[in-house]
């Protein structure tokens, strides 16, 4: 009889404990809901989407509310009551339209609250002071005259009516970031951008873009005159001697090429590897000093003869058949074998090492998105992050990479795009297109 009573007491205890566990993990729990914003929002513009994640792992959500308050007037943006099936997590996308809500520029308080399904209605609230910003920035161009060559560089200066988060020049689908600077002691933005070689005579869609902290966007066109520029084209015959000598150098890059005939290796190099090298160059040029590091005209390799020019269109021929094309994105300069290579201007080394078709290469950052590239070197005498002065020796010429003889491949890069180096060797071009523009006052 005692044993029977003990079992009954034990069963009651188990039921009581089980009920308690269930109760305090559901309708009797004391944990508050969790509220998280997908990003740290500081301001809202003409139309902003607020993404919020709200969860309550135990009892589930009972109600969520999103509101915004300005001048003691509260506008409810979203309110949801959860009934029926238990909802432990809810992702809300709340559209805030300040104009329809009759909000004005200035501070406001964003409030997000959640209540769970417990008997005690545990709650959580997230309040955040934000800025309402519905007036887009105005753009004022300071350099209204812009004469640009196809494949060339252009520099523009402009200011905005208020601070912006992102700004730069959009040329078709390529974006060139602008950098804050000052002219006549006043703040403005400077941007270098490149024109494609095959630009239409009517000119590309070139515009200044600005986005403020509220997400408001402003676009204005860049006035320009596109000059005429012709580029050469030629057929380049690939000899068996060249293929047998150079193609083995590229086998370590891709072991799958080991059993391929030399002409197939060349086709891979001229297409896939060339494209991969361009991506590497763009990655190296992604970050640039937000100041001008260069001075004076850019140096040209001493006592060197040009072998190939910027923009040369090459059709590669093998056994009388065209097997590929490429465009030469620099100038090839030949002097004596292993001739010393000078830094064309002052800057910081952004890349130093093997670079596929360019062989041993160095890329120097000159600030504001302007870079120079030196390829086919026999040796490199500098390293990443090193500061160099105009005229410093950075290595020697050679025939590393896709080179048939000892020479320097020299390129100029603006915002990740190749441009014509001859402009930067010309003191008159620099004076007209950079120096005189920087002398503007407002």
C-alpha positions in Angstrom: 0.0 0.0 0.0 2.8 2.4 0.8 4.5 1.6 -2.5 1.2 2.3 -4.3 0.9 5.7 -2.6 4.5 6.5 -3.4 3.9 5.8 -7.1 0.9 8.1 -7.1 2.9 10.9 -5.4 5.7 10.4 -7.9 3.3 10.5 -10.9 1.7 13.7 -9.5 5.2 15.2 -9.2 6.1 14.2 -12.7 2.9 15.7 -14.1 3.4 18.8 -12.1 7.0 19.2 -13.2 6.1 18.4 -16.8 3.3 21.0 -16.7 5.7 23.5 -15.1 8.3 22.9 -17.8 5.7 23.2 -20.5 4.2 26.3 -19.0 7.4 28.1 -18.3 8.6 27.4 -21.8 5.4 28.6 -23.5 2.7 30.8 -22.1 4.5 31.3 -18.8 8.0 32.1 -20.0 9.6 35.4 -19.1 12.0 36.0 -22.1 11.4 39.2 -24.1 11.2 39.0 -28.0 14.3 39.9 -30.0 14.3 42.8 -32.6 17.1 43.1 -35.2 17.5 45.6 -38.1 19.1 44.2 -41.2 21.4 47.3 -41.3 22.2 50.2 -39.1 19.9 52.8 -40.6 20.9 56.4 -40.0 18.6 58.2 -42.4 15.6 57.7 -44.6 15.1 59.3 -48.0 12.2 59.7 -50.4 11.4 56.0 -50.2 13.2 53.7 -47.9 12.5 50.0 -47.1 13.1 49.0 -43.5 13.9 45.3 -43.1 13.4 44.0 -39.5 13.7 40.5 -38.1 11.6 39.9 -34.9 11.5 36.6 -33.1 10.4 34.9 -29.9 11.6 31.3 -29.7 9.3 30.0 -27.0 5.7 31.4 -26.8 5.8 33.0 -30.2 4.9 36.5 -31.3 1.6 38.2 -30.3 1.9 41.6 -31.9 4.5 43.8 -33.7 4.3 47.5 -34.4 6.6 49.9 -36.3 6.1 53.6 -36.0 7.9 56.9 -36.7 7.5 60.0 -34.6 8.3 63.6 -35.5 7.3 66.7 -33.6 5.3 64.6 -31.2 3.2 63.2 -34.1 3.3 59.4 -34.4 2.7 57.6 -37.7 2.0 53.9 -37.6 3.9 52.2 -40.4 3.0 48.6 -39.6 1.0 46.7 -37.0 0.5 43.0 -37.1 -1.4 40.7 -34.7 -0.5 37.0 -34.8 -3.2 34.5 -34.1 -3.8 30.8 -34.8 -0.5 29.0 -35.7 2.4 30.0 -33.5 4.8 32.3 -35.2 8.3 32.3 -33.7 10.0 34.6 -36.3 8.7 37.3 -38.6 10.7 39.2 -41.2 9.1 42.6 -42.0 9.8 44.8 -45.0 8.3 48.2 -44.1 8.2 50.9 -46.8 8.7 54.4 -45.4 7.4 57.2 -47.7 8.2 60.4 -45.9 6.3 62.6 -48.4 3.0 60.7 -48.0 3.5 60.6 -44.3 4.1 64.4 -44.3 7.5 64.2 -42.7 10.0 66.9 -43.2 13.8 67.0 -43.3 15.2 66.7 -39.8 15.3 64.3 -36.8 12.7 61.7 -36.1 12.3 58.6 -33.8 11.8 55.2 -35.3 10.2 52.7 -32.9 9.8 49.0 -33.3 8.0 47.0 -30.6 7.0 43.4 -30.1 4.8 41.6 -27.6 4.9 37.8 -27.2 2.0 35.3 -26.5 2.6 34.8 -22.8 0.2 35.5 -20.0 2.4 38.4 -18.9 2.8 39.8 -22.4 6.6 40.1 -22.4 7.6 43.0 -24.7 10.7 44.5 -26.4 11.2 47.9 -27.9 13.9 49.3 -30.2 13.9 53.1 -30.6 16.4 54.9 -32.8 16.8 58.5 -33.7 17.1 58.9 -37.5 17.3 61.7 -39.9 14.6 62.4 -42.5 16.3 63.4 -45.7 14.0 63.8 -48.7 15.7 66.6 -50.6 18.3 65.2 -53.1 21.7 66.8 -53.3 22.3 69.3 -56.1 25.4 68.9 -58.3 27.3 72.0 -59.5 29.9 71.3 -62.2 33.1 73.4 -61.9 34.7 72.3 -65.2 32.1 72.8 -67.9 34.6 72.5 -70.8 35.8 69.0 -71.5 37.5 67.8 -74.7 38.1 64.1 -74.6 39.8 61.6 -76.9 38.5 58.1 -77.5 40.6 55.9 -75.2 41.6 59.0 -73.3 41.3 60.5 -69.9 39.1 63.3 -68.6 39.1 65.1 -65.2 36.1 66.9 -63.8 35.6 68.9 -60.6 32.2 69.5 -59.1 30.6 70.3 -55.7 27.3 69.2 -54.1 24.8 71.2 -52.1 25.2 68.8 -49.1 27.4 65.8 -48.1 26.8 62.6 -50.1 27.6 59.0 -49.4 28.5 57.9 -52.9 29.5 59.9 -55.9 31.4 59.6 -59.2 31.2 59.5 -62.9 29.1 56.9 -64.8 30.2 56.2 -68.3 27.7 53.8 -69.8 27.9 50.8 -67.4 31.3 51.7 -65.8 31.5 53.7 -62.6 34.5 55.9 -61.8 34.5 57.0 -58.1 35.1 60.6 -57.2 37.4 61.8 -54.3 36.9 64.7 -51.9 39.3 67.5 -52.5 39.4 71.3 -52.2 39.7 74.1 -54.7 40.4 77.7 -53.6 40.1 76.4 -50.1 36.5 75.1 -50.6 35.4 71.5 -50.6 34.5 69.7 -53.9 35.0 66.4 -55.7 37.5 65.4 -58.3 37.0 62.4 -60.6 39.1 61.0 -63.4 37.3 58.9 -66.0 38.1 57.0 -69.2 36.4 56.9 -72.6 36.2 53.6 -74.4 38.3 53.3 -77.6 35.2 52.5 -79.7 33.1 55.5 -78.4 30.4 56.6 -80.8 30.9 60.0 -82.4 27.8 61.2 -80.6 29.5 60.4 -77.3 28.8 58.0 -74.5 26.2 58.5 -71.8 28.4 60.4 -69.3 26.9 61.7 -66.1 27.7 62.6 -62.6 26.0 60.5 -60.0 25.5 61.3 -56.3 23.6 59.4 -53.5 23.0 61.1 -50.1 22.6 59.4 -46.7 18.9 59.1 -47.2 19.4 57.1 -50.4 18.2 60.0 -52.7 19.9 59.9 -56.0 20.9 62.8 -58.3 22.2 62.5 -61.9 23.5 65.3 -64.2 25.1 65.1 -67.6 28.8 66.0 -68.2 29.2 68.5 -71.1 31.9 67.3 -73.5 33.3 67.4 -77.0 34.5 64.0 -78.2 37.5 64.4 -80.4 38.5 62.2 -83.4 41.1 59.5 -82.9 42.1 56.7 -85.1 43.8 53.5 -84.0 45.8 51.1 -86.0 45.0 47.5 -86.9 47.3 44.8 -88.1 47.7 41.0 -88.7 50.2 39.3 -86.4 51.6 36.0 -87.7 52.4 33.4 -85.0 55.5 31.5 -85.8 56.3 27.9 -84.6 59.5 29.2 -83.1 57.6 31.8 -81.0 55.0 29.2 -79.9 57.6 26.6 -79.0 59.7 29.1 -77.0 57.0 31.0 -75.1 54.1 28.6 -74.5 55.9 26.3 -72.0 56.3 29.4 -69.7 52.6 29.4 -69.1 52.2 25.7 -68.2 52.6 26.2 -64.4 49.6 28.6 -64.5 47.2 25.8 -65.6 48.4 22.2 -65.5 45.6 21.1 -67.8 47.5 22.8 -70.6 50.4 20.3 -70.4 49.1 18.0 -73.1 47.8 20.7 -75.4 49.5 21.8 -78.6 51.2 25.2 -78.4 48.5 26.9 -80.6 45.7 25.8 -78.2 47.8 27.1 -75.3 48.1 30.5 -77.1 44.3 30.7 -77.6 43.8 30.0 -73.9 46.3 32.7 -73.0 44.8 35.3 -75.4 41.3 34.8 -74.2 40.8 33.3 -70.7 44.2 34.3 -69.2 44.0 37.8 -70.7 40.6 38.3 -69.1 41.8 36.9 -65.7 44.8 39.3 -65.8 42.5 42.2 -66.4 40.4 41.3 -63.4 43.6 41.1 -61.3 44.6 44.5 -62.5 41.2 45.9 -61.7 41.4 44.4 -58.2 44.8 45.9 -57.6 43.5 49.3 -58.7 40.3 49.2 -56.6 41.8 51.2 -53.8 43.6 54.4 -54.5 45.0 57.2 -52.3 42.5 60.0 -51.9 45.1 62.6 -52.9 47.3 63.4 -55.8 50.7 61.7 -55.4 52.2 62.7 -58.8 53.8 65.9 -60.0 54.9 67.1 -63.4 54.8 65.2 -66.7 54.9 61.4 -66.5 58.3 60.0 -67.6 58.8 57.9 -70.8 61.4 55.2 -70.9 64.7 56.8 -71.9 66.1 56.2 -75.4 63.3 53.8 -76.2 61.6 53.2 -79.6 57.9 52.4 -79.7 57.1 48.9 -80.9 53.3 48.9 -80.4 50.9 51.6 -79.6 47.9 52.0 -77.5 44.7 50.8 -79.2 46.4 48.7 -81.8 43.9 46.0 -82.9 45.7 42.8 -83.6 44.4 39.8 -85.5 46.4 36.8 -84.7 47.2 34.5 -87.7 48.3 30.9 -87.7 49.0 29.0 -90.9 47.2 31.7 -92.8 44.0 31.6 -90.6 42.8 34.1 -88.0 42.7 32.4 -84.6 41.9 35.3 -82.3 42.0 39.1 -81.7 43.2 41.4 -79.1 43.6 45.2 -78.5 46.9 46.5 -77.2 46.2 48.4 -74.0 49.5 50.2 -73.6 52.7 51.2 -75.4 55.6 48.8 -76.0 59.0 50.6 -75.6 62.3 48.9 -76.5 65.8 50.1 -75.6 68.8 48.0 -74.6 68.4 44.5 -73.1 67.6 44.6 -69.4 67.4 48.4 -69.5 66.6 50.1 -66.2 62.9 50.9 -65.7 62.0 54.2 -63.9 58.8 55.0 -62.1 56.9 57.3 -64.4 55.8 59.4 -61.4 55.6 59.3 -57.7 53.2 57.0 -55.9 52.7 53.8 -54.0 53.3 50.3 -55.3 49.9 48.6 -55.5 51.1 45.3 -57.2 54.5 43.7 -57.7 55.0 40.1 -59.1 54.0 37.7 -61.8 51.0 38.8 -63.9 50.3 36.3 -66.6 50.6 37.8 -70.1 52.4 40.8 -68.6 55.1 38.7 -67.0 56.9 40.3 -64.1 54.9 43.4 -63.5 54.6 46.5 -61.2 51.5 48.7 -60.7 51.9 52.1 -59.1 49.1 54.1 -57.5 49.4 57.8 -58.2 46.2 58.8 -56.3 42.7 59.7 -57.3 42.3 56.4 -59.2 45.3 57.0 -61.5 47.8 54.1 -61.9 50.7 53.0 -64.2 51.6 49.5 -65.1 55.1 48.1 -66.1 55.2 44.7 -67.8 57.6 42.0 -69.2 60.3 43.0 -66.7 63.3 40.7 -66.2 63.4 41.6 -62.5 61.6 43.7 -60.0 63.3 46.0 -57.5 60.3 47.1 -55.4 57.5 45.6 -53.3 53.9 46.1 -52.5 53.2 49.1 -50.4 56.5 50.8 -51.1 56.5 54.5 -51.8 58.4 55.5 -55.0 59.5 58.8 -56.4 59.4 60.0 -60.0 62.5 58.5 -61.7 63.2 55.8 -59.1 64.5 52.5 -60.6 61.8 49.8 -60.0 63.4 47.0 -62.1 64.7 46.1 -65.6 63.1 45.4 -68.9 62.8 41.8 -70.2 60.7 39.4 -72.1 58.7 37.7 -69.4 55.1 37.0 -70.1 53.7 37.1 -73.7 56.7 39.0 -75.1 58.7 38.1 -78.2 61.7 40.3 -77.3 63.1 42.5 -74.5 61.0 45.5 -74.0 58.7 47.4 -71.5 55.0 47.3 -71.8 53.8 50.6 -70.3 50.1 51.2 -69.4 48.1 53.9 -67.7 45.0 52.9 -65.9 42.1 55.2 -64.7 39.5 53.8 -62.4 40.4 50.3 -63.5 40.2 51.1 -67.2 43.2 51.4 -69.6 43.8 54.8 -71.2 46.2 56.2 -73.7 49.6 56.8 -72.0 50.8 59.4 -74.6 48.5 61.9 -73.0 50.3 61.7 -69.7 53.7 62.1 -71.4 52.5 65.4 -72.9 53.0 68.5 -70.7 50.5 70.5 -72.8 47.8 67.9 -72.4 48.3 67.8 -68.6 48.3 71.6 -68.5 45.1 71.9 -70.4 43.2 69.0 -68.9 44.4 68.9 -65.3 46.4 71.9 -64.1 44.3 74.7 -65.6 41.1 72.9 -64.5 42.4 72.8 -60.9 42.8 76.6 -61.0 39.1 77.1 -61.1 37.6 79.3 -58.4 34.0 79.6 -57.1 
